[in-house]
Structure formats: C-alpha cells, structure tokens
Amino acid sequence: MTIELHVEGMSCQHCVAAVTNAIREHDAAAQVQVDLAAGRVVVESVQPIEALKAAIDEAGYTVTSTVTSAVTSTATAPR
C-alpha cells in the first residue's frame, strides 16, 4: 500500500534521516521518499498506517494528515 503522510517538524536532512529510519525500524523493506520542502513523506509499506504514524511520532515529528492508495499491478495478463 502507498501512504502519503504530511509531517510537521522536519527542517533538515537529519530530520529526513530520522523519519526514514523510524519507518524502516517498523518495516525494513519499506520504500520511503521524503519531500522536505513540502513536509511530505510517501511510503510503500505493508504496515498499517497507525504503526507508521506512531513510529514518526516516537521520532519526534507530527503527522497532520494521511492519504492511502492500494497497490495496483501494472502486469498484463497473458494473451
């Protein structure tokens, strides 16, 4: 599942690393992209949203909103 989180309190690359590491502690296989300027974190993870939000909160940041989308396959069926 792809999850977009809006996170307050990130102001530098250390913050980016802290948020990324917090998420990966809960899901080592998570794909994490952080847009520092927009305060946005996009995560591809199998973990529930609440677990990811809790990890970010424990790292000292605040999740203000979330958007989720189901993973869709781009594979085509055999013909």
DRENTORKOL-3810 file (N, C-alpha, C; in nm, 4 decimals):
REM DRENTORKOL-3810
@n.u->0.0843; n.v->-0.1160; n.w->0.0000; ca.u->0.0000; ca.v->0.0000; ca.w->0.0000; c.u->0.0897; c.v->0.1233; c.w->0.0000
@n.u->0.0479; n.v->0.2236; n.w->-0.0737; ca.u->0.1201; ca.v->0.3505; ca.w->-0.0760; c.u->0.0499; c.v->0.4474; c.w->0.0178
@n.u->0.1272; n.v->0.5088; n.w->0.1043; ca.u->0.0735; ca.v->0.6009; ca.w->0.2043; c.u->0.1463; c.v->0.7335; c.w->0.1917
@n.u->0.0708; n.v->0.8414; n.w->0.1810; ca.u->0.1286; ca.v->0.9760; ca.w->0.1796; c.u->0.0964; c.v->1.0404; c.w->0.3137
@n.u->0.2005; n.v->1.0815; n.w->0.3837; ca.u->0.1842; ca.v->1.1436; ca.w->0.5150; c.u->0.2366; c.v->1.2858; c.w->0.5093
@n.u->0.1618; n.v->1.3765; n.w->0.5664; ca.u->0.2102; ca.v->1.5137; ca.w->0.5799; c.u->0.2641; c.v->1.5251; c.w->0.7220
@n.u->0.3919; n.v->1.5628; n.w->0.7312; ca.u->0.4630; ca.v->1.5585; ca.w->0.8587; c.u->0.5152; c.v->1.6969; c.w->0.8940
@n.u->0.4838; n.v->1.7417; n.w->1.0153; ca.u->0.5340; ca.v->1.8702; ca.w->1.0648; c.u->0.6592; c.v->1.8487; c.w->1.1481
@n.u->0.7473; n.v->1.9474; n.w->1.1441; ca.u->0.8648; ca.v->1.9465; ca.w->1.2297; c.u->0.9938; c.v->1.9099; c.w->1.1590
@n.u->0.9859; n.v->1.8677; n.w->1.0333; ca.u->1.1085; ca.v->1.8346; ca.w->0.9595; c.u->1.1677; c.v->1.9630; c.w->0.9027
@n.u->1.2975; n.v->1.9851; n.w->0.9296; ca.u->1.3588; ca.v->2.1094; ca.w->0.8818; c.u->1.4967; c.v->2.0904; c.w->0.8189
@n.u->1.5496; n.v->1.9670; n.w->0.8224; ca.u->1.6845; ca.v->1.9455; ca.w->0.7699; c.u->1.7021; c.v->1.8001; c.w->0.7278
@n.u->1.8186; n.v->1.7694; n.w->0.6740; ca.u->1.8459; ca.v->1.6325; ca.w->0.6295; c.u->1.8519; c.v->1.5344; c.w->0.7469
@n.u->1.8896; n.v->1.5823; n.w->0.8642; ca.u->1.8864; ca.v->1.4957; ca.w->0.9822; c.u->1.7431; c.v->1.4520; c.w->1.0104
@n.u->1.6485; n.v->1.5430; n.w->0.9943; ca.u->1.5068; ca.v->1.5111; ca.w->1.0142; c.u->1.4608; c.v->1.4064; c.w->0.9129
@n.u->1.5032; n.v->1.4227; n.w->0.7885; ca.u->1.4692; ca.v->1.3265; ca.w->0.6831; c.u->1.5199; c.v->1.1878; c.w->0.7224
@n.u->1.6440; n.v->1.1808; n.w->0.7665; ca.u->1.7026; ca.v->1.0528; ca.w->0.8066; c.u->1.6305; c.v->0.9942; c.w->0.9275
@n.u->1.5946; n.v->1.0784; n.w->1.0233; ca.u->1.5266; ca.v->1.0307; ca.w->1.1437; c.u->1.3906; c.v->0.9707; c.w->1.1097
@n.u->1.3149; n.v->1.0374; n.w->1.0231; ca.u->1.1830; ca.v->0.9873; ca.w->0.9835; c.u->1.1984; c.v->0.8584; c.w->0.9024
@n.u->1.2914; n.v->0.8585; n.w->0.8087; ca.u->1.3148; ca.v->0.7392; ca.w->0.7264; c.u->1.3546; c.v->0.6203; c.w->0.8132
@n.u->1.4468; n.v->0.6415; n.w->0.9055; ca.u->1.4918; ca.v->0.5334; ca.w->0.9933; c.u->1.3804; c.v->0.4845; c.w->1.0843
@n.u->1.2974; n.v->0.5753; n.w->1.1339; ca.u->1.1862; ca.v->0.5365; ca.w->1.2205; c.u->1.0899; c.v->0.4446; c.w->1.1458
@n.u->1.0608; n.v->0.4784; n.w->1.0211; ca.u->0.9711; ca.v->0.3950; ca.w->0.9404; c.u->1.0352; c.v->0.2598; c.w->0.9131
@n.u->1.1617; n.v->0.2603; n.w->0.8769; ca.u->1.2295; ca.v->0.1345; ca.w->0.8425; c.u->1.2522; c.v->0.0450; c.w->0.9635
@n.u->1.2486; n.v->0.0998; n.w->1.0843; ca.u->1.2560; ca.v->0.0155; ca.w->1.2041; c.u->1.1313; c.v->-0.0711; c.w->1.2160
@n.u->1.0187; n.v->-0.0229; n.w->1.1631; ca.u->0.8932; ca.v->-0.0987; ca.w->1.1669; c.u->0.8737; c.v->-0.1836; c.w->1.0420
@n.u->0.9369; n.v->-0.1470; n.w->0.9324; ca.u->0.9269; ca.v->-0.2220; ca.w->0.8069; c.u->1.0565; c.v->-0.2011; c.w->0.7293
@n.u->1.1484; n.v->-0.2951; n.w->0.7458; ca.u->1.2807; ca.v->-0.2819; ca.w->0.6832; c.u->1.2736; c.v->-0.2758; c.w->0.5313
@n.u->1.1671; n.v->-0.3297; n.w->0.4731; ca.u->1.1537; ca.v->-0.3312; ca.w->0.3273; c.u->1.0784; c.v->-0.2096; c.w->0.2736
@n.u->1.0379; n.v->-0.1193; n.w->0.3607; ca.u->0.9599; ca.v->-0.0024; ca.w->0.3175; c.u->1.0401; c.v->0.0844; c.w->0.2220
@n.u->0.9721; n.v->0.1350; n.w->0.1214; ca.u->1.0292; ca.v->0.2346; ca.w->0.0311; c.u->0.9834; c.v->0.3704; c.w->0.0830
@n.u->1.0760; n.v->0.4593; n.w->0.1124; ca.u->1.0434; ca.v->0.5878; ca.w->0.1741; c.u->1.0992; c.v->0.7007; c.w->0.0886
@n.u->1.0132; n.v->0.7969; n.w->0.0560; ca.u->1.0560; ca.v->0.9172; ca.w->-0.0155; c.u->1.0094; c.v->1.0370; c.w->0.0660
@n.u->1.1025; n.v->1.1256; n.w->0.0982; ca.u->1.0703; ca.v->1.2431; ca.w->0.1790; c.u->1.0908; c.v->1.3689; c.w->0.0955
@n.u->0.9876; n.v->1.4531; n.w->0.0918; ca.u->0.9967; ca.v->1.5854; ca.w->0.0285; c.u->1.0009; c.v->1.6856; c.w->0.1430
@n.u->1.1211; n.v->1.7266; n.w->0.1785; ca.u->1.1410; ca.v->1.8142; ca.w->0.2937; c.u->1.0670; c.v->1.9459; c.w->0.2780
@n.u->1.0755; n.v->2.0072; n.w->0.1611; ca.u->1.0126; ca.v->2.1378; ca.w->0.1385; c.u->0.8612; c.v->2.1316; c.w->0.1536
@n.u->0.8010; n.v->2.0218; n.w->0.1100; ca.u->0.6553; ca.v->2.0078; ca.w->0.1169; c.u->0.6099; c.v->1.9446; c.w->0.2481
@n.u->0.7037; n.v->1.8933; n.w->0.3268; ca.u->0.6659; ca.v->1.8261; ca.w->0.4505; c.u->0.5888; c.v->1.6979; c.w->0.4236
@n.u->0.6265; n.v->1.6288; n.w->0.3162; ca.u->0.5521; ca.v->1.5108; ca.w->0.2731; c.u->0.6429; c.v->1.3884; c.w->0.2733
@n.u->0.5872; n.v->1.2777; n.w->0.3206; ca.u->0.6572; ca.v->1.1501; ca.w->0.3211; c.u->0.5683; c.v->1.0494; c.w->0.2491
@n.u->0.6215; n.v->0.9861; n.w->0.1454; ca.u->0.5475; ca.v->0.8832; ca.w->0.0731; c.u->0.6130; c.v->0.7499; c.w->0.1056
@n.u->0.5307; n.v->0.6565; n.w->0.1539; ca.u->0.5811; ca.v->0.5275; ca.w->0.1996; c.u->0.5085; c.v->0.4152; c.w->0.1266
@n.u->0.5843; n.v->0.3212; n.w->0.0766; ca.u->0.5305; ca.v->0.1968; ca.w->0.0222; c.u->0.5596; c.v->0.0922; c.w->0.1284
@n.u->0.4532; n.v->0.0427; n.w->0.1951; ca.u->0.4731; ca.v->-0.0462; ca.w->0.3090; c.u->0.3527; c.v->-0.1371; c.w->0.3283
@n.u->0.3774; n.v->-0.2506; n.w->0.3910; ca.u->0.2691; ca.v->-0.3414; ca.w->0.4268; c.u->0.2198; c.v->-0.3142; c.w->0.5690
@n.u->0.2875; n.v->-0.2271; n.w->0.6414; ca.u->0.2495; ca.v->-0.1951; ca.w->0.7789; c.u->0.1236; c.v->-0.1081; c.w->0.7819
@n.u->0.0433; n.v->-0.1209; n.w->0.8866; ca.u->-0.0745; ca.v->-0.0343; ca.w->0.8991; c.u->-0.0338; c.v->0.1123; c.w->0.9174
@n.u->-0.1193; n.v->0.2003; n.w->0.8731; ca.u->-0.0930; ca.v->0.3441; ca.w->0.8835; c.u->-0.0637; c.v->0.3836; c.w->1.0275
@n.u->-0.1419; n.v->0.3316; n.w->1.1198; ca.u->-0.1244; ca.v->0.3702; ca.w->1.2603; c.u->0.0149; c.v->0.3353; c.w->1.3119
@n.u->0.0712; n.v->0.2236; n.w->1.2668; ca.u->0.2066; ca.v->0.1854; ca.w->1.3096; c.u->0.3100; c.v->0.2832; c.w->1.2554
@n.u->0.2915; n.v->0.3251; n.w->1.1305; ca.u->0.3851; ca.v->0.4209; ca.w->1.0708; c.u->0.3730; c.v->0.5574; c.w->1.1377
@n.u->0.2493; n.v->0.6000; n.w->1.1642; ca.u->0.2286; ca.v->0.7278; ca.w->1.2328; c.u->0.2910; c.v->0.7247; c.w->1.3717
@n.u->0.2750; n.v->0.6133; n.w->1.4422; ca.u->0.3330; ca.v->0.6010; ca.w->1.5763; c.u->0.4855; c.v->0.6074; c.w->1.5704
@n.u->0.5451; n.v->0.5444; n.w->1.4693; ca.u->0.6909; ca.v->0.5467; ca.w->1.4547; c.u->0.7406; c.v->0.6887; c.w->1.4325
@n.u->0.6698; n.v->0.7635; n.w->1.3476; ca.u->0.7083; ca.v->0.9024; ca.w->1.3201; c.u->0.6909; c.v->0.9875; c.w->1.4453
@n.u->0.5824; n.v->0.9649; n.w->1.5173; ca.u->0.5571; ca.v->1.0381; ca.w->1.6417; c.u->0.6670; c.v->1.0097; c.w->1.7445
@n.u->0.7062; n.v->0.8832; n.w->1.7567; ca.u->0.8124; ca.v->0.8455; ca.w->1.8508; c.u->0.9453; c.v->0.9107; c.w->1.8146
@n.u->0.9634; n.v->0.9404; n.w->1.6859; ca.u->1.0865; ca.v->1.0067; ca.w->1.6411; c.u->1.0816; c.v->1.1570; c.w->1.6669
@n.u->0.9656; n.v->1.2080; n.w->1.7125; ca.u->0.9554; ca.v->1.3489; ca.w->1.7486; c.u->0.8887; c.v->1.4383; c.w->1.6463
@n.u->0.8182; n.v->1.3793; n.w->1.5509; ca.u->0.7517; ca.v->1.4566; ca.w->1.4452; c.u->0.6016; c.v->1.4311; c.w->1.4509
@n.u->0.5237; n.v->1.5188; n.w->1.3881; ca.u->0.3784; ca.v->1.5101; ca.w->1.3944; c.u->0.3200; c.v->1.4859; c.w->1.2562
@n.u->0.2423; n.v->1.3788; n.w->1.2430; ca.u->0.1708; ca.v->1.3515; ca.w->1.1183; c.u->0.0397; c.v->1.4283; c.w->1.1241
@n.u->0.0184; n.v->1.5179; n.w->1.0273; ca.u->-0.1019; ca.v->1.6011; ca.w->1.0278; c.u->-0.2120; c.v->1.5473; c.w->0.9384
@n.u->-0.1768; n.v->1.4693; n.w->0.8365; ca.u->-0.2785; ca.v->1.4078; ca.w->0.7511; c.u->-0.2173; c.v->1.2919; c.w->0.6746
@n.u->-0.3052; n.v->1.2025; n.w->0.6273; ca.u->-0.2602; ca.v->1.0870; ca.w->0.5505; c.u->-0.3524; c.v->1.0633; c.w->0.4317
@n.u->-0.2953; n.v->1.0074; n.w->0.3274; ca.u->-0.3712; ca.v->0.9641; ca.w->0.2104; c.u->-0.3170; c.v->0.8270; c.w->0.1734
@n.u->-0.4055; n.v->0.7313; n.w->0.1494; ca.u->-0.3604; ca.v->0.5979; ca.w->0.1112; c.u->-0.4151; c.v->0.5604; c.w->-0.0255
@n.u->-0.3428; n.v->0.4730; n.w->-0.0903; ca.u->-0.3918; ca.v->0.4160; ca.w->-0.2156; c.u->-0.3465; c.v->0.2715; c.w->-0.2220
@n.u->-0.4326; n.v->0.1875; n.w->-0.2738; ca.u->-0.4000; ca.v->0.0456; ca.w->-0.2848; c.u->-0.2956; c.v->0.0266; c.w->-0.3935
@n.u->-0.2148; n.v->-0.0745; n.w->-0.3773; ca.u->-0.1150; ca.v->-0.1069; ca.w->-0.4785; c.u->-0.1876; c.v->-0.1689; c.w->-0.5968
@n.u->-0.1572; n.v->-0.1206; n.w->-0.7138; ca.u->-0.2172; ca.v->-0.1776; ca.w->-0.8337; c.u->-0.1082; c.v->-0.2381; c.w->-0.9192
@n.u->-0.1376; n.v->-0.3494; n.w->-0.9775; ca.u->-0.0398; ca.v->-0.4179; ca.w->-1.0610; c.u->-0.0408; c.v->-0.3603; c.w->-1.2011
@n.u->0.0774; n.v->-0.3450; n.w->-1.2573; ca.u->0.0871; ca.v->-0.2982; ca.w->-1.3953; c.u->0.1128; c.v->-0.4147; c.w->-1.4894
@n.u->0.1163; n.v->-0.5363; n.w->-1.4340; ca.u->0.1388; ca.v->-0.6547; ca.w->-1.5168; c.u->0.0155; c.v->-0.6814; c.w->-1.6023
@n.u->0.0395; n.v->-0.7311; n.w->-1.7195; ca.u->-0.0722; ca.v->-0.7638; ca.w->-1.8071; c.u->-0.0920; c.v->-0.9140; c.w->-1.8104
@n.u->-0.2148; n.v->-0.9548; n.w->-1.8305; ca.u->-0.2471; ca.v->-1.0970; ca.w->-1.8366; c.u->-0.1944; c.v->-1.1551; c.w->-1.9674
@n.u->-0.1549; n.v->-1.2816; n.w->-1.9644; ca.u->-0.1086; ca.v->-1.3446; ca.w->-2.0885; c.u->-0.2205; c.v->-1.3484; c.w->-2.1913
@n.u->-0.1813; n.v->-1.3388; n.w->-2.3173; ca.u->-0.2823; ca.v->-1.3407; ca.w->-2.4242; c.u->-0.2886; c.v->-1.4758; c.w->-2.4882
END
